[in-house]
Every structure is written in structure tokens, then in C-alpha cells.
């Protein structure tokens, strides 16, 4: 029995290899399998040489190499490949064995698969894994969900390999999230917030480059300074680094050689679509997704740039900010921080709505701490979110927590100035602007939706509530009959 492996992993792309090496480094023996068996051989003879690995050429061989209860993790492309693997595994496994999906899976698929696998007498664990290749090797953020009984089996391994935070560096960024698809939903929201964070940082960069003409060396210094304060985070850190890298062939800055056409894998789009389904305004991730869509129209934008004019009839790069540069840099920093708060606030509002919809008992403070290390959106800022939910587990919106309310209030003059300046000189800042619009909409007791509902009642008899009557009572007006007749 001692010769058997503790953990099985299917899928030896870079993420799979790195995660397998991480598991083995914690004292576990690992069986690995890949559909292209030459990758198994290359791994065993290469990076895994001399370590506690068993290379397998079939799924059957891998299952036989595992000690019960077997724990098999799939790190393959989301979609039909996962279903096909599950069908292969089910007849080979015994009651109480655990199938783990560590891919970027759509949460509804995990909901379906959990139910199906449980009906076969097995346990299922849909686990969001964040941190990229480096995180997989050195310690990712992990968001496990699925069959509750699976947690006791995977917990020791997952918490051993996860990133660690806290004063003593011993708190794992891995905790049980909730049943069925909860883990993958939380991972999706993580990715959506990541989309927003990245777009906000890009807008800050573009403002500093285009409005006041900062060089890459100057941008490096700005982001290095920002990373010492409230904005201290992985994304600010890597942005700083990017501005220092030069092309080995030309000696020119590499960031200026990268085509301004962004890719996407779909998780941001999922979050935006699901926000619409839930009726929650996750506007920032939506604008971030649309910004990537607009960037993809590169050839079309090049043609348009020769036709369409900006402020004062100028084409691109015509107008600069004429105020104090140092002051403007600080204003952009404050606008970035305030917008970031809105981004996370919207993400947690969506998590709360999804938890209510799907009956997931999510702990929002714990969710924040899962992202405190190992993942792409890791930041010191997340400690404040944990504190806010610890103080009030039913907090409606992070903007209402005293720390965040005060931070946004302190930043809002600079925030408004930055958005207004961008509009005046013709620099697009859709994420900054939508964050500010959300804040202004959320803080207003009254919005113009009264007119909108009157319009709906006028043309479609959709009815409306009245301000002077109890909520829930619906009314209809014959607007056409009562209107003033035009002269």
C-alpha cells in the first residue's frame, strides 16, 4: 500500500506540470497522466527526474497507482474534454473517491457535474486555481467547492500547496467555498475583478503617457512608488517591471513594441453576462470586457484615426494636460484607488446575489483572504475587505464600510478631476468613468428612473409604483388621454 500514490493528476501542460511538482514537493507521491503519452515520458525523465512520481500511459494505469480514497485532479481544457474524462474515470473509481476539476470551468457545468458524479457514488470537487504558472509551482490561490465530503480528503494537500499569508506566513489561501459550483463561481468573479483591475491600470498608464508625456523610465518610478502604499499589489508590481524591459534586438522598450490588441479567455464575459441575469450592476468588468473588444478592432481603429477628430479638431496625440504634472500623477493614483474599491464592491455584490440565487453559504471575508496571496489580484487592500465583512457579515456593499466610504470620499475630488480631464482632452477612460458613475448612482436616493418607468407605462402599460403610496402597489395612467395636446 505504501508504494501507491497519494494524488493523481491528468493534464501535463505547464500548469499541470507545475502543480504536480508543487504537490510532490510537499511530501506527496504523485501519479501523472497525459493523453499525449510522450509528454508523460518527457516529464518523468526531465523535471520530475529523481522525485516521487509515477508516470502513467493510461487512465486505468493511473487509477490503479492511487491509494484509496483516490484523489484525481483534472487540469485539462474546460468543456467537453472534462465530461469525457469523467466518463472514463467513473467506472474505474470506487465509492468515496474524489474527482477534482482544477480548470477554468463555467460554474453551471460544475453544478451539473457535481450532481451527476454524486449520483454515481463518488465525490466531486470543482476548484478554482489562480496564480498562473508561477503560482501553480510555488503556491496558488485555491477556491474548492463541490461535494462537501470531498473537502476532508483534499484539504491537507490543497492547503499544503496553496500560497501562505498572515503575520507568520502560515495561513493558506485555500478554504472550502461552498457546494456544487460555488468554487468556480468565486474564481470567475476573481477573474472579472482582475479584468477591471487591469483595465484601470491601463487607463492610468495611458493618462500619464498621453496627457503629461511620461517616459517609460518615469512610469517605472511612478508605479514603483505606488506599489509602496494603498495600491501595493501584484498587478502594480508587474506593471512597474514591464516598463523596465527592453527588446534584446533593438534596445527599445518592449512595452512600446506590443500591439495594442488584447486577448481574453471568456471569464470576464461570463461574469458580465451572469450579472445581467442576476440584475446586479457589475459595470466595471463589463466596460473592461468591452475595452478589450474595442482594442481588437485594431485595423478599423487605425482607419478611423485618420478620419475622426477629437477636441479642437485634433487627431491623436494633439492635446496635452497643461496643469502641474506631479499633482496630476497623485490625482490619477487616487482615481485608480477609488475605482478599484468600486470594482471589488461590485464583485462582492455579485457574489452575494449569486449566493442567494444558488443557496451557497459563502463567507465573503474568507473569499477575500483566498485572494490575499498566490493569485493575480493579490493585494494588501484585501485585508481591509476581510475586516469589513468580519465586522458586518451582512454588509450590503463595501462602499458602506467606514474605511472604504472614507477612502472614496477622500479621493473623489481627484477622481472627478481625472475623469473630466480625460474627457476634455480626448483620452478614453471607460473603467474610471463607469466606476464614478456607479458611485454617483449608488449614493443618490433619487434617480431619473421615475421618468423611465413613466415612459414604459405610456407605451406599454407596464405600470409603476407611486412615491406617495405603499411599496408594492402598482398603478397605470392613461397618459395619452391626459397629456397636453401640442399646439
C-alpha positions in Angstrom: 0.0 0.0 0.0 2.9 2.4 0.8 4.1 2.1 -2.9 0.8 3.7 -4.0 0.5 7.3 -4.8 -1.3 10.0 -2.8 -2.6 12.1 -5.6 -3.3 11.7 -9.3 -3.1 14.5 -11.9 -4.3 14.4 -15.5 -3.0 17.1 -17.9 0.6 18.0 -18.2 0.6 21.4 -19.8 2.7 23.9 -17.9 0.1 24.5 -15.2 -0.3 20.7 -14.7 3.4 20.1 -14.5 3.9 22.9 -12.1 1.1 21.9 -9.8 2.3 18.3 -9.8 5.7 19.4 -8.8 4.2 21.6 -6.1 2.3 18.6 -4.6 5.3 16.4 -4.7 7.5 19.0 -3.0 5.1 18.8 0.0 5.9 15.2 0.6 3.2 13.5 -1.5 3.7 10.8 -4.2 2.0 11.8 -7.4 0.8 9.7 -10.4 0.6 11.7 -13.6 -1.1 11.0 -17.0 -1.4 13.0 -20.2 -3.3 12.0 -23.3 -0.2 12.5 -25.4 1.9 10.0 -23.5 5.2 11.3 -24.8 4.6 14.3 -22.5 4.4 11.9 -19.6 7.8 10.4 -20.5 9.4 13.8 -21.1 8.2 15.0 -17.7 9.3 11.9 -15.8 12.8 12.0 -17.5 13.1 15.8 -17.1 11.6 18.0 -14.4 10.4 15.0 -12.4 13.6 13.0 -12.5 14.6 11.6 -9.1 11.3 12.7 -7.5 8.3 10.8 -6.2 6.4 10.5 -9.4 4.8 7.6 -11.3 4.3 8.2 -15.0 1.2 6.5 -16.5 0.2 5.9 -20.1 -3.5 5.2 -19.5 -6.2 6.5 -17.2 -6.6 2.9 -15.9 -2.9 2.7 -15.0 -3.1 6.0 -13.1 -6.2 5.0 -11.1 -4.5 1.6 -10.1 -1.5 3.6 -8.9 -3.5 5.6 -6.3 -4.2 4.7 -2.7 -7.9 5.0 -1.6 -9.7 7.2 -1.3 -8.4 8.1 -4.6 -8.0 11.8 -5.5 -7.8 12.5 -9.2 -7.3 16.1 -10.4 -8.1 17.1 -14.0 -6.2 20.1 -15.4 -7.4 20.0 -19.0 -9.2 22.4 -21.2 -12.7 23.3 -19.9 -15.6 21.9 -21.8 -16.3 18.5 -23.5 -12.9 17.2 -22.5 -13.8 17.3 -18.8 -17.0 15.4 -19.4 -15.2 12.8 -21.4 -12.6 12.3 -18.7 -15.3 12.0 -16.0 -17.0 9.2 -18.1 -13.6 7.5 -18.3 -13.0 7.8 -14.6 -16.3 6.8 -13.1 -16.2 3.0 -13.9 -12.6 2.9 -12.6 -13.2 4.5 -9.2 -14.8 3.3 -6.0 -17.3 4.9 -3.7 -15.8 7.8 -1.8 -13.1 8.6 -4.4 -12.8 12.2 -5.4 -12.7 13.7 -8.9 -11.3 17.2 -8.9 -11.7 19.8 -11.8 -9.0 22.4 -11.4 -9.6 24.1 -14.8 -11.3 27.4 -15.6 -14.7 25.8 -15.8 -18.1 27.6 -16.2 -19.8 27.3 -12.8 -23.0 25.8 -14.2 -21.1 22.9 -15.7 -19.7 22.2 -12.2 -23.2 22.4 -10.7 -24.3 19.7 -13.3 -21.2 17.5 -12.9 -21.3 17.6 -9.1 -24.8 16.2 -9.2 -24.0 13.6 -11.8 -20.8 12.3 -10.1 -22.6 12.2 -6.7 -25.3 10.0 -8.3 -22.5 7.5 -9.2 -21.5 7.3 -5.5 -18.4 9.4 -6.0 -17.3 12.8 -4.7 -16.7 15.9 -6.9 -14.6 19.0 -6.2 -14.7 21.9 -8.6 -11.7 24.0 -7.7 -10.8 27.4 -9.0 -7.0 27.8 -9.2 -5.4 31.2 -9.7 -1.8 32.4 -9.9 -0.7 31.3 -13.3 2.3 29.1 -13.9 4.4 30.6 -11.1 1.5 30.3 -8.6 0.9 26.6 -9.6 4.6 25.8 -8.8 5.2 28.0 -5.7 1.7 28.4 -4.2 -1.6 29.3 -5.9 -4.8 30.7 -4.6 -7.3 27.8 -4.5 -11.1 28.0 -4.3 -12.6 24.5 -3.8 -16.3 23.7 -4.0 -18.5 20.8 -4.9 -19.4 17.8 -2.7 -18.9 18.9 0.9 -17.5 15.5 1.9 -14.7 15.9 -0.6 -13.1 18.7 1.4 -11.8 16.4 4.2 -9.9 14.4 1.6 -8.4 17.2 -0.4 -7.8 19.7 2.4 -4.4 18.5 3.6 -2.9 18.5 0.1 -4.6 21.7 -1.1 -3.7 23.7 2.0 -0.1 22.4 1.8 0.4 23.6 -1.7 -1.5 26.9 -1.5 0.1 30.3 -1.1 0.5 31.3 2.6 -0.2 34.7 4.1 -0.6 36.3 7.6 1.9 37.6 10.1 3.7 34.3 10.4 3.1 33.2 6.7 1.1 30.2 7.8 -2.5 31.0 6.7 -3.2 29.1 3.4 -5.0 30.9 0.6 -7.3 27.9 0.3 -10.5 27.2 2.2 -13.8 25.5 1.4 -16.0 27.9 -0.6 -19.4 26.1 -0.8 -21.4 23.3 -2.5 -21.6 22.5 -6.2 -20.4 25.3 -8.5 -19.5 27.8 -5.7 -15.8 27.4 -6.1 -15.7 28.0 -9.8 -18.1 31.0 -9.4 -15.8 32.6 -6.9 -12.9 32.0 -9.3 -14.9 33.6 -12.1 -15.6 36.7 -10.0 -11.9 36.8 -9.2 -11.1 36.8 -12.9 -13.8 39.5 -13.5 -12.2 41.7 -10.9 -8.9 41.0 -12.5 -10.2 42.3 -15.8 -11.3 45.5 -14.1 -8.0 46.0 -12.2 -6.0 45.5 -15.4 -8.2 48.0 -17.4 -8.0 50.6 -14.6 -4.2 50.3 -14.5 -4.0 50.6 -18.3 -6.1 53.7 -18.2 -3.9 55.2 -15.5 -0.8 54.4 -17.7 -2.4 55.9 -20.8 -3.3 59.1 -19.0 0.2 59.5 -17.6 1.7 58.7 -21.0 -0.6 60.7 -23.3 -1.7 63.6 -21.1 1.5 64.5 -19.5 4.1 62.7 -21.6 5.8 60.5 -19.0 8.6 58.3 -20.4 8.8 54.6 -19.6 11.6 55.3 -17.1 9.3 57.8 -15.3 6.4 55.4 -15.4 8.6 52.8 -13.8 9.4 55.2 -10.9 5.7 56.2 -10.5 4.5 52.6 -10.3 7.3 51.7 -8.0 6.2 54.4 -5.7 2.5 53.4 -6.0 3.4 49.9 -5.0 4.6 51.1 -1.6 1.2 52.4 -0.5 -2.5 51.6 -0.8 -2.1 50.2 -4.3 0.5 47.6 -3.2 -0.4 44.6 -5.4 0.8 42.0 -7.8 -0.6 43.8 -10.8 1.0 47.2 -9.9 4.3 45.3 -9.2 4.4 43.6 -12.6 3.3 46.8 -14.4 6.3 48.5 -12.8 8.6 45.7 -14.1 7.2 45.9 -17.6 8.3 49.5 -18.0 11.9 48.4 -17.4 12.2 45.7 -20.0 13.9 46.4 -23.3 13.9 44.4 -26.6 17.1 42.5 -26.8 17.3 43.1 -30.6 16.6 46.8 -30.8 17.3 48.0 -27.3 14.0 49.8 -27.3 11.3 49.5 -24.6 9.4 46.2 -25.2 6.0 47.7 -24.0 6.0 50.0 -27.0 6.5 47.1 -29.3 3.5 45.2 -28.1 0.5 45.6 -30.3 -2.5 47.2 -28.6 -4.8 44.3 -29.2 -5.9 42.5 -26.1 -7.0 38.9 -25.9 -9.5 37.3 -23.5 -10.4 33.7 -22.4 -14.0 34.4 -21.5 -14.3 34.5 -17.7 -14.8 38.3 -17.7 -17.6 37.9 -20.2 -19.2 35.2 -18.1 -19.3 37.4 -15.1 -20.8 40.3 -17.1 -23.5 38.0 -18.6 -24.3 36.5 -15.2 -24.5 39.9 -13.6 -27.3 40.8 -16.1 -29.1 37.6 -15.3 -29.0 38.4 -11.6 -29.9 42.1 -12.2 -26.8 43.4 -10.5 -24.8 46.3 -12.0 -21.3 44.9 -12.4 -20.5 47.7 -14.8 -16.7 47.8 -14.4 -16.0 44.3 -15.5 -18.4 44.9 -18.4 -16.6 48.0 -19.5 -13.3 46.2 -19.2 -14.6 43.4 -21.5 -15.8 46.0 -24.0 -12.5 47.8 -23.8 -10.8 44.5 -24.9 -13.4 44.1 -27.7 -12.6 47.7 -28.9 -8.9 47.0 -28.8 -9.4 44.0 -31.0 -10.7 46.3 -33.8 -7.1 47.5 -34.4 -7.2 47.8 -38.2 -10.6 49.5 -38.0 -9.3 52.0 -35.4 -6.3 52.8 -37.5 -8.6 53.7 -40.4 -10.9 55.7 -38.1 -8.0 57.6 -36.6 -7.4 59.2 -40.0 -11.0 60.4 -40.2 -12.4 61.2 -36.7 -11.3 64.2 -34.8 -11.0 64.9 -31.1 -11.0 68.1 -29.0 -10.4 71.3 -31.0 -10.5 69.4 -34.3 -7.3 67.5 -33.5 -6.4 63.9 -34.4 -4.5 61.6 -32.0 -1.8 63.0 -29.6 -2.8 66.6 -30.2 -3.7 67.9 -26.8 -1.8 67.6 -23.5 -2.7 68.4 -19.9 -1.4 71.8 -19.0 -1.6 71.6 -15.2 1.0 70.5 -12.7 2.5 67.1 -13.6 3.3 65.9 -10.1 -0.2 66.9 -8.8 -1.8 65.1 -11.7 0.1 61.9 -11.1 -1.2 61.9 -7.5 -4.8 62.6 -8.7 -4.5 59.6 -11.1 -3.3 57.5 -8.2 -6.3 58.5 -6.1 -8.7 57.9 -9.0 -7.2 54.5 -9.5 -7.7 53.6 -5.9 -11.3 54.8 -5.7 -12.2 53.0 -8.9 -10.5 49.8 -7.6 -12.7 50.0 -4.5 -15.8 50.2 -6.7 -14.6 47.2 -8.8 -14.3 45.0 -5.7 -17.5 46.3 -4.3 -19.4 45.3 -7.4 -17.7 41.9 -7.4 -18.8 41.1 -3.9 -22.3 42.4 -4.6 -22.5 39.9 -7.4 -21.2 37.1 -5.1 -23.9 37.9 -2.6 -26.6 37.9 -5.3 -25.3 34.5 -6.7 -25.1 33.0 -3.2 -28.8 33.9 -2.6 -29.8 32.6 -6.0 -28.0 29.3 -5.7 -28.2 28.8 -1.9 -24.4 28.9 -1.4 -23.4 29.8 2.2 -20.4 31.9 1.1 -18.2 33.6 3.7 -17.2 36.8 2.0 -14.3 37.7 4.3 -12.8 34.2 3.7 -13.2 34.8 -0.1 -11.2 38.0 0.2 -8.4 36.1 2.1 -8.3 33.4 -0.6 -7.1 36.1 -2.9 -4.6 37.6 -0.5 -1.8 35.6 -1.9 -0.9 33.4 -4.8 -3.4 34.9 -7.3 -3.3 37.7 -9.9 -5.4 40.2 -7.9 -3.5 39.7 -4.6 -3.1 42.9 -2.8 -2.8 44.3 0.8 -6.1 46.0 0.1 -7.9 42.6 0.6 -7.1 42.7 4.3 -9.5 45.7 4.5 -12.2 43.7 2.8 -11.8 40.9 5.3 -12.1 43.3 8.2 -15.2 44.9 6.7 -17.0 41.5 6.4 -15.8 40.3 9.8 -17.3 43.4 11.3 -20.6 43.0 9.4 -21.2 39.7 7.7 -24.4 41.1 6.0 -22.7 44.3 4.7 -24.7 45.3 1.6 -21.9 47.0 -0.2 -18.2 47.5 0.5 -18.7 51.2 -0.2 -20.8 51.4 3.0 -18.0 50.1 5.2 -16.4 53.1 7.1 -12.9 52.5 5.8 -14.0 52.4 2.1 -16.6 55.2 2.4 -13.9 57.4 3.9 -11.3 56.4 1.3 -13.6 57.1 -1.7 -14.7 60.4 -0.2 -11.1 61.5 0.3 -10.3 60.5 -3.3 -13.4 61.7 -5.1 -12.3 65.3 -6.0 -9.2 63.9 -7.7 -11.2 61.1 -9.3 -13.7 63.6 -10.8 -10.9 65.9 -12.0 -9.2 63.0 -13.7 -12.3 61.8 -15.5 -13.2 65.3 -16.5 -9.7 66.0 -17.8 -9.7 62.8 -19.8 -13.0 63.7 -21.5 -11.7 67.3 -22.1 -8.5 66.2 -23.9 -10.0 63.1 -25.6 -8.4 60.2 -23.7 -10.7 57.2 -23.2 -11.1 56.1 -19.6 -14.2 53.8 -19.7 -13.4 52.0 -16.4 -12.6 55.1 -14.4 -15.8 56.8 -15.8 -18.1 53.9 -15.2 -16.8 53.4 -11.6 -17.5 57.1 -10.9 -21.0 56.8 -12.5 -21.7 53.8 -10.3 -20.6 55.6 -7.2 -22.8 58.6 -8.1 -25.7 56.4 -8.9 -25.4 54.3 -5.8 -25.1 57.3 -3.4 -28.3 59.0 -4.8 -31.6 58.4 -3.1 -33.3 59.5 -6.4 -32.5 58.6 -10.0 -34.3 59.5 -13.2 -35.8 56.0 -13.4 -39.2 57.6 -12.5 -39.3 59.1 -16.0 -38.1 55.8 -17.5 -41.0 54.0 -15.8 -43.4 56.6 -16.9 -42.3 56.1 -20.5 -42.7 52.3 -20.1 -46.2 52.8 -18.7 -47.1 55.3 -21.5 -46.2 53.0 -24.4 -46.7 49.6 -22.9 -48.9 49.9 -19.8 -46.2 48.4 -17.7 -47.5 50.1 -14.5 -45.5 51.9 -11.8 -45.3 52.4 -8.1 -46.0 55.8 -6.5 -43.9 57.8 -4.1 -47.0 58.6 -2.0 -48.4 55.1 -1.8 -47.2 51.9 -0.1 -44.4 50.0 -1.9 -45.7 47.1 -4.0 -49.0 48.8 -5.1 -49.0 49.2 -8.9 -50.7 52.0 -10.9 -51.4 52.8 -14.5 -52.1 56.2 -16.1 -53.8 56.9 -19.4 -51.0 59.2 -20.4 -52.3 59.8 -23.9 -55.7 60.8 -22.7 -54.3 63.2 -20.0 -51.5 64.7 -21.9 -51.3 68.3 -23.0 -52.2 68.5 -26.7 -49.3 70.0 -28.7 -50.3 73.3 -30.4 
